[in-house]
Amino acid sequence: MKKLLLFTVASIFLLSACNNDDDDENVIPTPKKGMFTVRVENVQQAKDFFASGMTDAVGPGSGVSFSFNAGKGAHLSFAAMFVQSNDLFYAFADSGLALYDSNGNAVSGDVTNQVMLWDAGTEVNQEPGVGSDQAPRQLAANTGTAENGTVKMLSDVMDGFTYPATADVIQVVISHDGGTTFTLTLNNVSDQNAFQTPLAPGVWVVHNSGMPIFTSNMAAANGLEGLAEDGANSDTGTYLADNSGYVSPFAPGVFAIHTSGNPLFTNGEMQSGNGLEALAEDGSPADLDNSLVGLTGVVEHGVFSVPVGASAGAPIFPGGMYEFSFEASEGDYLSIASMLVQSNDLFVSFDDMGIALFNNGQPLSGDLTAMLMLRDAGTEQNEFPGAGNNQAPRQVSANTGVDEAGNVGLVNDSFTYPAVGDLIKVTISSN
């Protein structure tokens, strides 16, 4: 009887253990959760000027042309040595030539009357055309007597010599080729007059403000001495090139945490009126964010708009960043969208599904930039990046460009854009 009782107790224990094992196998593991912080950084290098280049020498009776793009508010500056001199050069005013008038119309035609002969103030002047320290008579570059002066209009120098009228040496004509494209032609017309001189290799630069090549009544800098004395344009050309280029802010954006396909857009389809157009054309995220309220599959969403260290919403310029945080569970994805401001309707995003926030139960952490793409919303025709007059900050008001009625897709036009990784960096951390 005692043995039977012990057997019964043991059997109950074993059955109970087996039942517990079955229960454990049927338990669904609780999804992993975590807090995440995303940082969006504008990693571009600030530039002072938009575009620049160098020109070849121009002999009497010859000309040289170059083309460039420029939007409203832009100026053009150039400089080319008057060769039969010690340190004289032709240029517009130190602030350059405005390429649009006060009504926003592009400048075109003969602008020679805006060109002046300038003295770099680096070498003592000799009689033009006969000085022993002038090309082609000087034995070597930089052989004249140093002046240690400042850049002045020659008319203010009063050195006692007689010089040909500007229009008897140089003719400058600008044509507006449509859109934001211009061509400048520099003609050497001295062959038609008694005093003939070559024009040395020069430089040009498109800029919004400032004095990129020289400042009146200030000492010559950034290679201007070599350009004005010896027609050596490489130092100034390199300085301008190093400080020229496309730079764009990024506008406030939208993020979404979701469990199914990207709720912000569908690649290859026309945007659905959910606010993507306003975000991509004008950097306005509110409508797109509002469209996510109550949307199936969207766990959390929001706007990132206040730069780190700022107290109000604003775009991020080079060196600036946004940060935002959220809680997510295993199975959730992250999608973002932020406008590339110096464009008509371009924005950065991840792919259609977004980025999985967990991998085998481990929360995502690290640099996500390689997974970013530059997309075209397909809502407004693209213009030259950084120069289009329907791009911020040149557009008169929101939604002013030419409607496109296209599909959302990767950027595919005739223009050249920097690599995404040279524009923006997105990182994520978890805790």
LONUFI-760865 format. One record per residue (C-alpha): residue number from 1; y, x, z. Coordinates in pm, whole numbers, plus 32768, in hexadecimal, padded with zeros to 4 digits. Layout:
<sites>
   pos      v      u      w
   NUM      Y      X      Z
...
</sites>
This chain:
<sites>
   pos      v      u      w
     1   8000   8000   8000
     2   80EE   811B   8054
     3   80A1   81C4   7F08
     4   80EB   8081   7E4B
     5   823B   805D   7EF6
     6   829D   81BF   7EA0
     7   8239   8188   7D34
     8   8309   804C   7D21
     9   8441   80F4   7DAC
    10   841B   8219   7CBE
    11   83F3   812E   7B96
    12   852E   8071   7BF3
    13   85EC   81BD   7C0E
    14   8574   822C   7AB7
    15   85CB   80E1   7A14
    16   871F   80E9   7AB5
    17   875B   824B   7A32
    18   86F2   81E7   78D4
    19   87DD   80BC   78DA
    20   8900   81A0   7942
    21   88B7   828A   781D
    22   88C0   8166   772C
    23   8A0D   80F5   77BC
    24   8AA2   8251   778D
    25   8A39   8258   7623
    26   8AE5   810B   75E0
    27   8C32   816F   767D
    28   8D45   81A8   7577
    29   8E0A   82E5   75C9
    30   8F78   82AC   761B
    31   9053   8334   74FF
    32   9112   846E   754E
    33   9286   8444   758D
    34   93A3   8537   7599
    35   951B   8568   7595
    36   95AC   8614   7462
    37   96FC   86AD   740F
    38   9767   86E8   72A7
    39   987C   87D8   7242
    40   9927   87BC   70EF
    41   99F7   88F1   709A
    42   9AE4   893D   6F7A
    43   9A7F   8AA5   6F2D
    44   9B68   8AE6   6E07
    45   9C59   8C09   6E06
    46   9DC5   8B9C   6E04
    47   9E82   8BF9   6CC7
    48   9FF8   8C0F   6C8C
    49   9FED   8BC7   6B17
    50   9F28   8AE8   6A2B
    51   9EE7   8BC6   68FB
    52   9F5C   8D13   686D
    53   9F23   8E0B   6757
    54   9FA6   8F38   6699
    55   A041   8F55   653F
    56   A02C   9065   6437
    57   A14E   9134   63BB
    58   A222   908C   62AF
    59   A2C8   915F   61A1
    60   A3FC   90F6   60DA
    61   A3A4   8FD4   5FF7
    62   A266   8F7D   60B7
    63   A209   8E78   61B9
    64   A107   8E26   62C0
    65   A090   8CD7   634A
    66   9FC9   8C61   6475
    67   9F5E   8B09   64EC
    68   9F3D   8A7D   6649
    69   9F1F   893A   670D
    70   A025   88C3   6801
    71   A06A   877E   68B5
    72   A1AE   86DF   6928
    73   A26D   87BB   6A17
    74   A1ED   88FC   6977
    75   A2C3   8A1F   6903
    76   A281   8B3C   6812
    77   A2F4   8CA1   684D
    78   A2CB   8DCC   6767
    79   A34B   8F31   674F
    80   A34C   9028   662C
    81   A3FE   9178   661B
    82   A523   91B4   6534
    83   A48E   92FE   64BE
    84   A5CA   93B3   6453
    85   A643   93BF   65BB
    86   A5F7   9462   6707
    87   A589   9334   67D5
    88   A5FB   91F5   672B
    89   A521   90C5   66EC
    90   A53D   8F66   6663
    91   A4E5   8E3E   6741
    92   A54E   8CE2   67A7
    93   A5FE   8CB6   68F5
    94   A53A   8D40   6A1C
    95   A4BD   8BDF   6A69
    96   A43A   8BB4   6906
    97   A469   8AA1   6806
    98   A41D   8939   686E
    99   A31A   88B2   677A
   100   A376   8743   67B3
   101   A4CF   86A6   67C5
   102   A54C   85C3   68D9
   103   A4B3   8497   6827
   104   A35B   8539   681D
   105   A369   8588   66A9
   106   A2CC   86CD   6631
   107   A3C0   87D9   65BC
   108   A39D   8850   6456
   109   A469   8907   6351
   110   A539   8A45   6349
   111   A587   8AB7   64AC
   112   A61F   8C07   6454
   113   A762   8B9E   64FD
   114   A6A0   8BA0   6646
   115   A63A   8D0D   6619
   116   A706   8E23   66BA
   117   A703   8F9E   66AF
   118   A6BE   9026   680A
   119   A6E8   9180   68A4
   120   A5C9   91DD   698F
   121   A6AC   92C8   6A55
   122   A5A4   93DA   6A59
   123   A632   94D7   6960
   124   A798   9537   6909
   125   A7FE   94A3   67BB
   126   A84A   9576   668C
   127   A8E9   9505   6548
   128   A7ED   9417   64A6
   129   A732   94A7   6380
   130   A793   9612   63BA
   131   A73E   9666   6525
   132   A654   978C   654F
   133   A594   96D7   6663
   134   A553   95A7   658A
   135   A423   9568   64B0
   136   A3CB   95FC   63BE
   137   A4A3   9729   6418
   138   A434   9762   6581
   139   A333   9874   65B5
   140   A264   97A6   66A9
   141   A267   9664   676D
   142   A34E   9642   6898
   143   A428   976C   6842
   144   A585   96D8   686C
   145   A66D   96F6   6994
   146   A605   960D   6AAD
   147   A704   9502   6AFC
   148   A67C   945D   6C37
   149   A736   931E   6BE6
   150   A6DC   91AF   6BCB
   151   A686   90C5   6AAC
   152   A7C0   9036   6A0E
   153   A825   8F89   68D1
   154   A8A7   9098   67EA
   155   A9EF   8FDB   67CA
   156   AA27   901D   693E
   157   A9DE   9192   6928
   158   AB0A   91FA   6854
   159   AA86   9353   67FA
   160   AB84   9380   66E0
   161   AA88   936F   65C1
   162   AA76   9271   64A9
   163   A935   91AD   6475
   164   A8C8   90C0   6362
   165   A8D8   8F4C   63A9
   166   A78E   8EC4   642D
   167   A766   8DDD   6302
   168   A787   8F0C   621A
   169   A64F   8FA8   62B3
   170   A56A   8E96   6333
   171   A51B   8D2C   62E3
   172   A44A   8C59   63D1
   173   A3BC   8B0A   6361
   174   A2E6   8A1B   642E
   175   A214   890B   638F
   176   A171   87EE   644D
   177   A019   87C8   63B3
   178   9FC2   8681   645F
   179   9F43   862B   65B8
   180   9F94   8751   6697
   181   9F6A   8861   6590
   182   A08E   893C   6524
   183   A0B1   8A66   643B
   184   A1C1   8B6B   645E
   185   A21C   8C43   6335
   186   A2E7   8D80   6368
   187   A382   8E08   6228
   188   A42A   8F59   6200
   189   A54D   8F0D   6115
   190   A5FC   905B   6139
   191   A590   90B5   5FD4
   192   A6A0   8FC6   5F5E
   193   A7B1   9082   6018
   194   A845   91DE   6032
   195   A7A8   9236   6182
   196   A62E   9237   6162
   197   A53D   9263   6281
   198   A3D5   9215   62D4
   199   A381   9131   63F7
   200   A27E   91CF   64D9
   201   A141   9128   655E
   202   A1A2   901F   665B
   203   A120   8F1F   6752
   204   A136   8DA8   6785
   205   A0E2   8CBD   68A2
   206   A0D9   8B44   68E0
   207   A148   8AE6   6A3F
   208   A1DB   89C9   6B07
   209   A2F0   8A79   6BC2
   210   A36A   8BCB   6C36
   211   A3B7   8D0B   6B79
   212   A267   8D97   6B0B
   213   A2DB   8EC3   6A3D
   214   A426   8F26   6ADE
   215   A53A   8EA6   6BBF
   216   A6A4   8ED4   6B5E
   217   A75C   8FD0   6C3D
   218   A615   904B   6CD2
   219   A55F   9191   6C87
   220   A45C   918C   6B70
   221   A2F9   915F   6BF2
   222   A191   911F   6B88
   223   A198   9209   6A5D
   224   A2E2   9195   69C8
   225   A368   92FB   69C4
   226   A253   936E   68DA
   227   A27E   923C   67FD
   228   A3F9   9260   67E3
   229   A405   93DC   67BC
   230   A2D1   9426   66EB
   231   A243   92DD   666D
   232   A116   930E   6753
   233   A0B3   91A8   67A4
   234   9F61   91DD   6848
   235   9FD5   91F3   69B3
   236   A0A8   90B9   699F
   237   9F9B   900B   68D2
   238   9E93   905E   69D5
   239   9F70   8FEA   6AF2
   240   9FAC   8E9D   6A46
   241   9E3C   8E71   69E9
   242   9DCC   8EB7   6B4D
   243   9EB7   8DAA   6BCB
   244   9E79   8CA4   6ABD
   245   9D70   8B9B   6A9B
   246   9CF3   8A3D   6ADD
   247   9D0C   89D0   6C48
   248   9CD1   8871   6CCA
   249   9CD3   87BB   6E15
   250   9BB5   86D3   6E70
   251   9C10   8573   6ED7
   252   9B91   84AD   7003
   253   9A2F   8437   6FC2
   254   991B   834A   7027
   255   97C7   838E   70C7
   256   969B   82A8   70E4
   257   9557   82C4   71AA
   258   9450   81F4   70F8
   259   92DC   81BA   70D1
   260   92CA   816B   6F5D
   261   9383   81CB   6E1E
   262   94E8   8251   6E1E
   263   95CD   8130   6E80
   264   9707   81DC   6DFA
   265   96AC   81DF   6C87
   266   958D   81D6   6B92
   267   957F   82F9   6AA1
   268   9580   8291   6933
   269   9613   813C   697A
   270   9776   80B9   696C
   271   9815   80B3   6AC4
   272   97EF   7F5A   6B5B
   273   994D   7F13   6BDB
   274   98E8   7F7F   6D37
   275   9A14   8066   6D68
   276   998B   819F   6CC1
   277   9AA1   8188   6BBC
   278   9BB3   8195   6CC3
   279   9B09   82B8   6D72
   280   9ACB   8383   6C34
   281   9C1C   8341   6B8C
   282   9D0D   8335   6CAF
   283   9C59   83C2   6DDE
   284   9C59   8270   6E8F
   285   9B12   8244   6F53
   286   9B54   80FB   700A
   287   9AC8   8009   6F06
   288   9988   80CE   6ED4
   289   9953   80E4   704B
   290   9991   7F6E   7076
   291   988E   7F22   6F6A
   292   9782   7FBA   7049
   293   97B6   7EC0   7164
   294   9674   7DF9   7190
   295   95D1   7E99   7061
   296   9455   7E9D   7076
   297   93CD   7FF7   70C0
   298   9517   8083   7141
   299   94ED   80F6   72A8
   300   9647   8188   72DE
   301   9778   81D9   720B
   302   98DE   824C   722B
   303   9A09   8304   719F
   304   9A57   8474   71D8
   305   9BCD   849A   71AB
   306   9C70   8568   72BE
   307   9C61   86E1   7283
   308   9BED   87B1   73AA
   309   9D20   8806   7478
   310   9DF1   86ED   73E3
   311   9E58   85A4   7481
   312   9E61   84C6   734D
   313   9DA1   848F   720B
   314   9DE5   8580   70EF
   315   9D39   8641   6FD7
   316   9CA5   8794   702C
   317   9D3E   88BE   6F7D
   318   9CA3   8A1C   6F64
   319   9C2F   8A80   70BD
   320   9C34   8919   713E
   321   9B07   884D   71AE
   322   9A8D   86F7   721E
   323   9982   86B6   7325
   324   98C5   857A   737C
   325   979C   852B   745E
   326   968F   841E   746B
   327   953A   83CA   74FA
   328   9411   83A7   740F
   329   929C   8372   741B
   330   917B   8405   735A
   331   9174   8359   7208
   332   92F0   8347   71EC
   333   93B9   83E7   70D3
   334   951F   8463   70B9
   335   9606   8420   6F90
   336   9774   8483   6F6B
   337   988A   8466   6E69
   338   99DA   851B   6E5E
   339   9AD3   8530   6D40
   340   9B2C   8676   6C96
   341   9CA0   8629   6C9E
   342   9D15   86F1   6B6F
   343   9C47   8617   6A88
   344   9C4C   84B6   69FE
   345   9B0F   8426   6A99
   346   9A2C   853E   6B0C
   347   997D   854D   6C5C
   348   9875   861B   6D0D
   349   9733   8581   6D8E
   350   95C1   85BF   6DC5
   351   94B8   8530   6CDC
   352   945E   83C0   6CBB
   353   9388   83B2   6DF4
   354   9465   848A   6ECE
   355   93E6   8594   6FBF
   356   92BD   8554   70A8
   357   932F   8597   720D
   358   91D6   85F4   7292
   359   90C0   86CE   7206
   360   8F6A   86A5   72AD
   361   9017   8626   73E1
   362   9111   8742   73EE
   363   9286   86EB   73D2
   364   933F   877D   72A9
   365   9428   88A2   72E8
   366   94D9   899F   7209
   367   959E   89BE   70C6
   368   9582   8893   6FD9
   369   9674   8911   6ED1
   370   9567   8963   6DD1
   371   9509   87F2   6DCB
   372   966B   877D   6D7C
   373   96C7   870A   6C1E
   374   9810   86C8   6B6D
   375   9808   856A   6ADC
   376   98E3   849C   69F7
   377   9916   8335   6A65
   378   9942   82CE   68F9
   379   9A74   81FB   6948
   380   9B93   82CD   68BB
   381   9BA7   83BC   6794
   382   9BAB   8527   67FE
   383   9CD7   8606   67C0
   384   9CFB   877F   67D8
   385   9C9D   87CF   6942
   386   9DCC   881E   6A13
   387   9EC6   87C1   6904
   388   9E82   8654   68AE
   389   9FAD   8573   68E5
   390   9ECB   845C   6963
   391   9E3F   853C   6A73
   392   9ECC   855C   6BD1
   393   9FD3   85CA   6C26
   394   A06C   8597   6ACC
   395   A00D   842D   6A92
   396   A124   8331   6ACF
   397   A042   8240   6B8A
   398   9ED3   81F7   6BCA
   399   9DEF   818D   6AAD
   400   9ED6   81FC   6993
   401   9DE2   82B2   68AD
   402   9D2F   8234   6777
   403   9C08   8155   67D4
   404   9AB8   81E0   676A
   405   99B2   80D5   67B9
   406   98A1   81DB   67C9
   407   977B   821E   68AD
   408   9767   82F3   69E3
   409   96D2   8444   698A
   410   96EE   85BB   69A1
   411   9831   8641   690D
   412   9805   8679   6798
   413   994A   86A9   66DB
   414   99FC   87B9   6616
   415   9AA5   8853   6744
   416   9A38   8971   6827
   417   9A19   8943   699E
   418   99CC   8A3D   6AB2
   419   986D   8A3C   6B40
   420   9846   893B   6C55
   421   97FA   8A51   6D4E
   422   9948   8AF2   6CFD
   423   99FB   89AD   6D52
   424   9955   891C   6E85
   425   9855   8967   6F93
   426   9791   8862   7058
   427   96C3   88C0   718A
   428   9603   87F0   7288
   429   9598   8839   73EB
   430   94C4   8771   74DF
   431   94AF   875B   7657
</sites>
